Amino acid sequence: MARKKKELPVIHNVEITGVAAEGKSIAKVKIKETDDTPVVVFVPYGAPGDIVDLKIDKKKKSYAEAHIVSLTAPSSIRCAPKCEYFGLCGGCKWQHLPYEEQLKFKRQQVVDALERIGKVEFPEVPLTLGSENIWEYRNKMEYTFSNKRWKSWEEIKGEKESKEGVNALGFHIPGSFDKVLHINKCWLQDSIGDRVRNYLYSQGLQLDEKVNQVNGEDPNFIFYDIKENKGLLRTVMIRPTITGELMVCLVFGAEDSDISRNTNLSEKLMTDLLNEFPEITTLVYVINKKVNDSIADQEVKIFYGKGFVEEKLGDLKFRISAKSFYQTNSRQAEVLYKTAADFAGLLESKVSGNSKGPLIYDLYTGTGTIANYVAKKASKVIGIEYVEDAIKDAKINSEINSIKNTEFYAGDMKDVLTDDFIKTNGKPDIMIVDPPRAGMHEDVIKVILNASPEIIVYVSCNPATQARDISMLSSKYIITRVQPVDMFPHTHHVENIVKLELKS
């Protein structure tokens, strides 16, 4: 017979002493009275200075994980979260911390990564550059339709069964892939996002009722069932811009004919949506019958409008399609790119390189945002990106801004950026790299070292992998400037910009 797993204890009157990676707080406790030394315990939703009772959830050799059972004495820096879903939806894990404290903790993440992972010398790291808007700052939000609404114990005990209690439109609950937390109000996007989302939810409920009355079908066919991979309404993306344009991208999990003898369901829904919201400048849709939610390999169809929106960055315009990557905090994106350009020496009246300006390589260029932003100070900018659709957008973005000194290449970075590619296209004076969270492939770093540009500006959304890559570059480069930038208020995420200069 299997041994019964021993219940882990509750530890009383524990002080939260700091903030760790992934947004968790930390404490040090002796889990057993017989322990010689305390272990580090990672605790979500704690604030430094809190006195709490902790329930140990997991015990490892060198650390433990726990959750707060009760808050005995709140920290002097703790504040009331603004959102009613705080602690449930998995986002905005730092709403209980004042914004100025968030900026300090984000800076510390960068320092810790460079010290502990990079093990390199670096200058004093300044305070994180804060976002002008700390609420309603996101230009892109994605929500999931589900026939399995997440319910609290209180709801389960006291709620009568109803359609409203079954279906949801909101966010996946962390640790429960098939449950969705229904959202009425999200503070991360302009209120138009709430209004569009709530309208779609109410229309979905009406469709659900109508289809099942007429056809007598499974009541879970309108709202998506993730386990069964069936259902009409799957996800919705809402993209407002600072230029006043608004894109809505609806993703359907089935054809109308799969759901009902009435084959006009999706068209009617989209028509009604446009009539209700004249603010929508383009409405696109995808029919995705795959198991996963990614639309990268799916056809995006235009129902109304141009099929894209345009965003403004400085004096440039950027075209954003449903598949395009664009920094989700539009106003703060200009702060990020201006800082990167400054690190590259491109804000000065004279820049290094040849008489016409430096040759710049922009690695992981996406839709060419950075490449086009710095092009006016360069002789040429060469952008490389894995996603072919993004490269198409990058070329269009150069065209609509009358930029003629950019070239873009699509393909896996380690396959495109080779020594032969450098020989053909020229040795870069400056490299700007902005890789995904996983950082750069070792082969890419070897090519960069062989190319030996005078300056590398490394923009990263993950200070840990950035520090790892910088460690590999440190054989030839030194860090001369560092600047964290906050793109995502109330989360632990931080962008960091590092300037690397070739050793003399």
C-alpha positions as CSV (number, residue, x, y, z in Angstrom):
1,M,0.0,0.0,0.0
2,A,1.4,3.5,-0.9
3,R,2.5,5.6,2.0
4,K,0.3,8.5,2.8
5,K,2.0,11.8,1.9
6,K,2.8,13.8,5.0
7,E,0.9,17.0,5.4
8,L,3.2,20.0,5.2
9,P,2.9,22.6,8.0
10,V,1.6,26.1,8.5
11,I,4.3,28.4,9.7
12,H,3.1,31.4,11.8
13,N,4.3,35.0,12.0
14,V,6.7,34.9,9.1
15,E,8.2,38.1,7.7
16,I,8.3,38.6,4.0
17,T,11.8,40.0,3.3
18,G,12.0,40.6,-0.4
19,V,10.9,40.1,-4.0
20,A,12.1,37.2,-6.2
21,A,11.9,36.2,-9.8
22,E,8.5,35.6,-11.5
23,G,6.9,38.2,-9.2
24,K,6.9,36.1,-6.1
25,S,8.0,37.4,-2.7
26,I,10.5,35.6,-0.5
27,A,10.9,34.7,3.2
28,K,13.3,32.5,5.2
29,V,11.9,30.0,7.6
30,K,12.8,26.8,9.5
31,I,10.1,24.4,8.3
32,K,10.9,22.0,11.1
33,E,11.9,22.9,14.6
34,T,14.9,20.5,14.2
35,D,16.2,22.3,11.1
36,D,19.6,23.8,11.6
37,T,19.2,26.6,9.1
38,P,16.2,28.4,7.4
39,V,15.4,27.8,3.8
40,V,14.2,30.3,1.2
41,V,10.4,30.2,0.7
42,F,8.8,31.6,-2.4
43,V,5.4,33.2,-1.8
44,P,3.0,34.7,-4.3
45,Y,1.3,38.1,-3.5
46,G,3.5,39.0,-0.6
47,A,5.0,42.4,0.1
48,P,8.3,43.0,1.8
49,G,7.5,43.8,5.5
50,D,4.3,41.7,5.6
51,I,4.0,39.4,8.7
52,V,2.0,36.4,7.5
53,D,1.1,32.8,8.3
54,L,2.3,30.5,5.5
55,K,1.1,27.1,4.4
56,I,4.0,25.2,2.9
57,D,2.9,23.7,-0.4
58,K,6.1,22.1,-1.7
59,K,9.4,21.3,0.0
60,K,12.6,20.8,-1.9
61,K,16.1,20.4,-0.7
62,S,17.2,24.0,-1.0
63,Y,13.9,25.9,-1.1
64,A,10.1,25.7,-0.5
65,E,6.9,27.1,-2.0
66,A,4.0,28.4,0.1
67,H,0.9,30.5,0.0
68,I,-0.4,33.1,2.5
69,V,-3.0,31.7,4.8
70,S,-3.5,34.9,6.8
71,L,-2.0,38.4,6.8
72,T,-1.2,39.1,10.4
73,A,0.3,42.5,9.9
74,P,0.5,44.2,6.4
75,S,3.6,45.8,5.2
76,S,3.8,49.6,5.3
77,I,4.2,49.6,1.5
78,R,1.3,47.3,0.8
79,C,-1.6,49.0,-1.0
80,A,-5.1,47.9,-2.0
81,P,-5.3,46.3,-5.4
82,K,-7.6,48.1,-7.9
83,C,-8.9,45.0,-9.7
84,E,-11.6,42.7,-8.3
85,Y,-9.8,39.7,-9.9
86,F,-6.5,40.3,-8.3
87,G,-5.0,37.0,-7.3
88,L,-7.2,35.0,-9.6
89,C,-6.5,35.8,-13.2
90,G,-2.7,35.4,-13.0
91,G,-1.9,38.8,-14.4
92,C,-1.0,42.0,-12.6
93,K,0.6,40.2,-9.7
94,W,2.1,43.4,-8.2
95,Q,-1.1,45.5,-7.9
96,H,-0.7,45.3,-4.1
97,L,2.6,47.2,-4.4
98,P,2.8,51.0,-5.1
99,Y,4.1,51.8,-8.5
100,E,7.3,53.4,-7.3
101,E,8.1,50.2,-5.4
102,Q,7.5,48.1,-8.5
103,L,10.1,50.2,-10.4
104,K,12.6,49.6,-7.6
105,F,12.0,45.8,-7.6
106,K,12.3,45.7,-11.4
107,R,15.6,47.4,-11.3
108,Q,16.8,44.9,-8.7
109,Q,15.8,42.0,-11.0
110,V,18.2,43.4,-13.6
111,V,21.0,43.9,-11.1
112,D,20.6,40.3,-9.7
113,A,20.6,38.8,-13.2
114,L,23.8,40.6,-14.3
115,E,25.5,39.7,-11.0
116,R,24.4,36.2,-10.5
117,I,23.9,34.9,-14.0
118,G,26.1,37.2,-16.1
119,K,28.9,37.4,-13.6
120,V,30.2,40.5,-15.4
121,E,31.1,44.0,-14.4
122,F,28.6,46.7,-15.2
123,P,28.0,50.4,-14.3
124,E,25.5,51.6,-11.7
125,V,22.0,50.7,-12.9
126,P,19.6,53.7,-12.8
127,L,16.0,53.5,-11.7
128,T,13.6,51.8,-14.1
129,L,12.0,54.2,-16.5
130,G,8.3,54.2,-15.5
131,S,5.3,54.1,-17.8
132,E,3.3,57.3,-18.4
133,N,0.1,55.4,-18.1
134,I,-0.1,52.6,-15.5
135,W,-3.7,51.7,-16.3
136,E,-5.4,51.2,-19.6
137,Y,-2.0,51.1,-21.3
138,R,-2.2,47.9,-23.4
139,N,-2.9,48.1,-27.2
140,K,-3.6,44.4,-27.4
141,M,-5.7,42.0,-25.2
142,E,-6.8,38.5,-26.0
143,Y,-9.7,36.7,-24.3
144,T,-10.9,33.1,-24.4
145,F,-14.5,31.9,-24.7
146,S,-15.2,28.8,-22.7
147,N,-18.0,26.6,-21.6
148,K,-16.2,25.9,-18.4
149,R,-16.3,29.0,-16.3
150,W,-14.1,28.9,-13.2
151,K,-16.1,29.3,-10.0
152,S,-15.1,30.0,-6.4
153,W,-16.1,27.7,-3.7
154,E,-18.6,30.3,-2.6
155,E,-20.2,30.3,-6.0
156,I,-20.3,26.5,-6.2
157,K,-22.1,26.3,-2.9
158,G,-24.6,29.1,-3.4
159,E,-25.2,29.5,-7.1
160,K,-28.2,28.2,-9.1
161,E,-27.3,26.4,-12.3
162,S,-27.7,28.7,-15.3
163,K,-26.1,29.4,-18.7
164,E,-24.5,32.5,-17.2
165,G,-22.9,30.2,-14.6
166,V,-21.5,27.8,-17.2
167,N,-20.0,30.0,-20.0
168,A,-17.2,32.6,-19.7
169,L,-15.2,35.1,-21.7
170,G,-12.0,36.0,-20.0
171,F,-8.6,34.6,-18.9
172,H,-7.4,31.1,-18.3
173,I,-6.9,30.3,-14.6
174,P,-3.3,29.6,-13.9
175,G,-2.7,25.9,-13.3
176,S,-6.1,25.0,-14.7
177,F,-5.9,25.0,-18.5
178,D,-9.5,24.2,-19.2
179,K,-11.1,26.7,-16.8
180,V,-11.6,30.4,-17.7
181,L,-12.2,33.2,-15.3
182,H,-15.1,35.4,-16.6
183,I,-14.1,39.1,-16.7
184,N,-16.4,42.1,-16.5
185,K,-13.8,44.8,-16.2
186,C,-10.1,44.7,-17.0
187,W,-8.0,47.8,-16.1
188,L,-5.2,47.0,-18.6
189,Q,-7.0,48.4,-21.7
190,D,-9.2,51.3,-22.6
191,S,-12.9,50.8,-21.7
192,I,-13.7,50.0,-25.4
193,G,-12.1,46.6,-24.7
194,D,-14.6,45.9,-21.9
195,R,-17.5,47.1,-23.9
196,V,-16.7,45.0,-27.0
197,R,-15.9,41.9,-24.8
198,N,-19.0,42.1,-22.7
199,Y,-21.2,42.6,-25.8
200,L,-19.7,39.5,-27.5
201,Y,-20.3,37.5,-24.3
202,S,-24.0,38.6,-24.1
203,Q,-24.4,37.8,-27.9
204,G,-22.8,34.4,-27.3
205,L,-25.3,33.6,-24.6
206,Q,-28.1,34.5,-26.9
207,L,-26.7,32.4,-29.7
208,D,-26.2,29.5,-27.3
209,E,-29.8,29.6,-26.2
210,K,-31.2,30.1,-29.7
211,V,-29.2,27.3,-31.4
212,N,-30.1,24.8,-28.7
213,Q,-33.8,25.7,-28.8
214,V,-34.0,25.3,-32.5
215,N,-31.7,22.3,-33.0
216,G,-31.6,20.6,-29.6
217,E,-27.8,20.3,-29.9
218,D,-25.2,20.0,-27.2
219,P,-25.5,23.2,-25.0
220,N,-21.8,23.6,-25.1
221,F,-21.4,24.1,-28.9
222,I,-21.3,28.0,-29.0
223,F,-18.7,28.6,-26.3
224,Y,-15.5,26.7,-27.0
225,D,-14.8,23.4,-25.1
226,I,-11.0,23.2,-24.9
227,K,-11.0,19.5,-23.9
228,E,-13.2,18.5,-26.8
229,N,-11.8,21.0,-29.2
230,K,-15.2,22.1,-30.4
231,G,-17.3,25.2,-30.3
232,L,-18.0,28.3,-32.4
233,L,-16.6,31.1,-30.3
234,R,-13.0,30.5,-29.4
235,T,-11.0,33.7,-28.7
236,V,-11.1,37.4,-29.4
237,M,-8.3,39.9,-29.8
238,I,-9.0,43.6,-29.3
239,R,-6.4,46.2,-30.5
240,P,-7.0,49.9,-30.0
241,T,-4.3,52.4,-31.1
242,I,-3.3,55.8,-30.0
243,T,-4.2,57.0,-33.5
244,G,-7.9,56.2,-32.8
245,E,-8.1,53.0,-34.9
246,L,-9.6,49.8,-33.5
247,M,-9.1,46.2,-34.7
248,V,-11.1,43.2,-33.5
249,C,-10.0,39.7,-34.5
250,L,-12.5,37.0,-33.8
251,V,-11.3,33.4,-33.8
252,F,-13.9,30.7,-34.5
253,G,-13.3,27.1,-33.5
254,A,-15.7,25.7,-36.2
255,E,-17.6,26.5,-39.3
256,D,-21.2,27.7,-38.8
257,S,-22.4,24.5,-40.5
258,D,-20.6,22.4,-37.8
259,I,-22.8,24.1,-35.2
260,S,-26.2,24.6,-36.6
261,R,-28.4,24.3,-39.6
262,N,-28.4,28.1,-39.6
263,T,-25.2,28.7,-41.5
264,N,-25.2,32.5,-40.9
265,L,-24.2,32.6,-37.2
266,S,-20.7,34.1,-37.4
267,E,-21.6,36.6,-40.2
268,K,-24.6,37.9,-38.2
269,L,-22.5,38.1,-35.0
270,M,-19.9,40.2,-36.8
271,T,-22.5,42.4,-38.5
272,D,-24.2,43.1,-35.2
273,L,-20.8,43.9,-33.6
274,L,-20.1,46.5,-36.3
275,N,-23.5,48.0,-35.9
276,E,-23.1,48.2,-32.1
277,F,-19.5,49.7,-32.3
278,P,-18.9,52.1,-35.1
279,E,-15.5,52.7,-33.5
280,I,-14.2,49.5,-35.0
281,T,-12.1,50.4,-38.1
282,T,-11.3,46.8,-39.1
283,L,-12.8,43.5,-38.2
284,V,-11.0,40.3,-39.1
285,Y,-11.6,36.6,-38.3
286,V,-9.9,33.3,-38.3
287,I,-11.4,29.7,-38.4
288,N,-9.0,27.7,-36.2
289,K,-9.9,24.0,-35.8
290,K,-6.5,23.0,-34.4
291,V,-5.9,21.9,-30.8
292,N,-3.8,25.0,-30.0
293,D,-4.9,28.6,-30.1
294,S,-2.0,30.0,-32.2
295,I,-3.1,31.7,-35.4
296,A,0.4,32.1,-36.8
297,D,-0.2,29.4,-39.4
298,Q,-3.9,30.3,-40.0
299,E,-5.5,32.5,-42.7
300,V,-6.8,35.8,-41.4
301,K,-9.9,36.9,-43.4
302,I,-11.1,40.5,-43.6
303,F,-14.8,41.0,-42.8
304,Y,-14.6,44.8,-42.7
305,G,-12.0,47.5,-43.2
306,K,-8.4,47.5,-44.3
307,G,-7.4,44.3,-42.3
308,F,-4.9,46.3,-40.3
309,V,-4.5,49.3,-38.0
310,E,-1.8,51.9,-38.0
311,E,0.1,53.0,-34.9
312,K,2.2,56.0,-34.4
313,L,5.7,56.0,-33.0
314,G,7.5,59.4,-33.0
315,D,6.9,60.8,-36.5
316,L,6.6,57.3,-38.0
317,K,3.5,55.1,-38.8
318,F,3.5,51.4,-38.3
319,R,1.0,49.0,-39.9
320,I,-0.2,46.2,-37.5
321,S,-2.0,43.2,-38.7
322,A,-3.7,40.5,-36.6
323,K,-0.4,38.4,-36.6
324,S,2.0,41.3,-36.1
325,F,4.1,41.7,-33.0
326,Y,4.1,45.2,-31.7
327,Q,5.1,46.5,-28.3
328,T,1.8,46.3,-26.3
329,N,2.4,49.6,-24.5
330,S,2.4,52.1,-27.4
331,R,3.4,55.2,-25.5
332,Q,6.2,53.5,-23.6
333,A,7.5,51.9,-26.8
334,E,8.8,55.2,-27.9
335,V,10.7,55.6,-24.6
336,L,12.2,52.1,-25.1
337,Y,13.3,52.7,-28.7
338,K,14.5,56.2,-28.0
339,T,16.7,54.8,-25.2
340,A,18.0,52.1,-27.5
341,A,18.8,54.7,-30.2
342,D,20.6,56.8,-27.6
343,F,22.7,53.8,-26.5
344,A,23.6,53.2,-30.1
345,G,24.8,56.9,-30.4
346,L,22.1,57.7,-32.9
347,L,20.6,60.7,-31.1
348,E,23.8,62.6,-31.5
349,S,24.3,65.0,-34.4
350,K,27.2,62.9,-35.6
351,V,27.3,59.1,-35.4
352,S,30.2,56.7,-35.8
353,G,30.7,54.6,-38.9
354,N,31.1,55.8,-42.5
355,S,30.4,59.3,-43.6
356,K,26.8,58.4,-44.5
357,G,26.1,56.9,-41.2
358,P,26.7,53.5,-39.6
359,L,25.7,50.1,-41.1
360,I,23.2,48.7,-38.6
361,Y,22.0,45.1,-38.2
362,D,18.6,44.8,-36.4
363,L,18.3,41.2,-35.3
364,Y,14.9,39.8,-34.4
365,T,13.4,42.9,-36.1
366,G,9.8,41.8,-35.9
367,T,7.8,44.2,-38.0
368,G,10.8,46.5,-38.4
369,T,9.9,48.9,-35.7
370,I,13.4,49.5,-34.4
371,A,14.9,49.2,-37.9
372,N,12.7,51.9,-39.3
373,Y,13.0,54.1,-36.2
374,V,16.8,54.3,-36.5
375,A,17.0,54.3,-40.3
376,K,17.3,58.0,-40.7
377,K,20.6,58.0,-38.8
378,A,22.1,55.0,-40.7
379,S,23.6,54.4,-44.1
380,K,21.6,51.1,-44.2
381,V,19.7,49.0,-41.7
382,I,19.5,45.2,-42.2
383,G,16.7,43.5,-40.4
384,I,16.3,39.7,-39.8
385,E,13.3,38.0,-38.4
386,Y,11.9,34.4,-38.3
387,V,8.3,35.2,-39.0
388,E,7.7,35.8,-42.7
389,D,4.5,37.8,-42.2
390,A,6.4,40.1,-39.9
391,I,9.0,40.7,-42.5
392,K,6.2,41.6,-45.0
393,D,4.9,44.1,-42.5
394,A,8.4,45.5,-42.0
395,K,8.9,46.2,-45.7
396,I,5.4,47.8,-45.8
397,N,6.3,50.0,-42.8
398,S,9.4,51.2,-44.6
399,E,7.4,51.9,-47.7
400,I,4.6,53.9,-46.0
401,N,7.3,56.0,-44.2
402,S,9.3,56.6,-47.4
403,I,12.3,54.8,-45.9
404,K,14.6,53.5,-48.6
405,N,17.7,52.3,-46.7
406,T,16.3,49.2,-45.1
407,E,16.6,45.6,-46.2
408,F,14.8,42.7,-44.5
409,Y,15.4,38.9,-44.5
410,A,13.1,36.2,-43.2
411,G,14.4,32.9,-41.6
412,D,15.7,31.3,-38.5
413,M,18.4,33.7,-37.1
414,K,21.1,31.0,-36.7
415,D,20.5,30.0,-40.4
416,V,20.4,33.5,-41.9
417,L,23.0,35.3,-39.8
418,T,26.2,33.5,-40.8
419,D,29.7,34.6,-41.5
420,D,29.0,34.4,-45.2
421,F,25.9,36.7,-44.7
422,I,28.1,39.2,-43.0
423,K,30.7,39.1,-45.9
424,T,27.9,39.6,-48.5
425,N,26.0,42.4,-46.7
426,G,28.9,44.2,-44.9
427,K,30.4,44.2,-41.4
428,P,28.0,46.1,-39.1
429,D,29.1,49.1,-37.1
430,I,26.2,48.7,-34.7
431,M,24.0,45.7,-33.9
432,I,20.7,46.0,-32.2
433,V,19.3,42.7,-30.9
434,D,15.9,42.2,-29.4
435,P,15.4,38.4,-29.1
436,P,12.4,36.5,-27.6
437,R,12.4,35.5,-24.0
438,A,14.6,32.5,-24.7
439,G,17.5,34.8,-25.7
440,M,20.0,34.1,-28.5
441,H,21.2,30.8,-29.9
442,E,24.8,30.1,-29.2
443,D,25.6,30.0,-33.0
444,V,24.2,33.5,-33.4
445,I,26.4,34.8,-30.6
446,K,29.5,33.2,-32.3
447,V,28.7,35.0,-35.5
448,I,28.2,38.3,-33.6
449,L,31.6,37.8,-32.0
450,N,33.2,37.1,-35.4
451,A,31.5,40.2,-36.9
452,S,32.7,42.3,-33.9
453,P,30.5,45.4,-34.3
454,E,31.8,48.4,-32.4
455,I,28.5,48.6,-30.4
456,I,25.8,46.1,-29.5
457,V,22.6,47.3,-28.1
458,Y,20.8,44.4,-26.4
459,V,17.1,44.9,-25.7
460,S,15.5,42.1,-23.7
461,C,12.2,41.2,-22.0
462,N,14.1,38.6,-19.9
463,P,17.0,39.9,-17.9
464,A,18.1,36.3,-17.0
465,T,18.6,35.1,-20.6
466,Q,20.1,38.5,-21.5
467,A,22.7,38.1,-18.7
468,R,23.5,34.6,-19.9
469,D,24.1,35.9,-23.5
470,I,26.1,38.9,-22.3
471,S,28.4,36.5,-20.3
472,M,29.1,34.7,-23.6
473,L,29.8,38.1,-25.3
474,S,32.0,39.3,-22.5
475,S,35.2,37.8,-24.1
476,K,35.1,40.7,-26.5
477,Y,32.7,43.2,-25.0
478,I,32.2,45.3,-21.9
479,I,29.0,46.8,-20.5
480,T,29.0,50.6,-20.6
481,R,25.3,51.4,-20.0
482,V,22.2,49.7,-18.5
483,Q,18.7,51.0,-18.5
484,P,15.6,49.0,-17.3
485,V,12.3,50.2,-18.9
486,D,8.8,49.3,-17.6
487,M,6.5,48.3,-20.3
488,F,4.1,46.3,-18.1
489,P,3.0,48.1,-14.9
490,H,1.7,45.9,-12.1
491,T,3.5,42.8,-13.4
492,H,7.0,41.6,-12.6
493,H,8.1,41.8,-16.3
494,V,10.7,44.4,-17.2
495,E,12.5,45.3,-20.4
496,N,16.2,46.0,-20.1
497,I,18.6,47.7,-22.5
498,V,22.3,47.1,-22.3
499,K,25.0,48.8,-24.3
500,L,28.1,46.7,-25.1
501,E,31.2,48.2,-26.5
502,L,34.1,46.3,-28.1
503,K,37.1,46.1,-25.9
504,S,40.0,48.2,-27.0
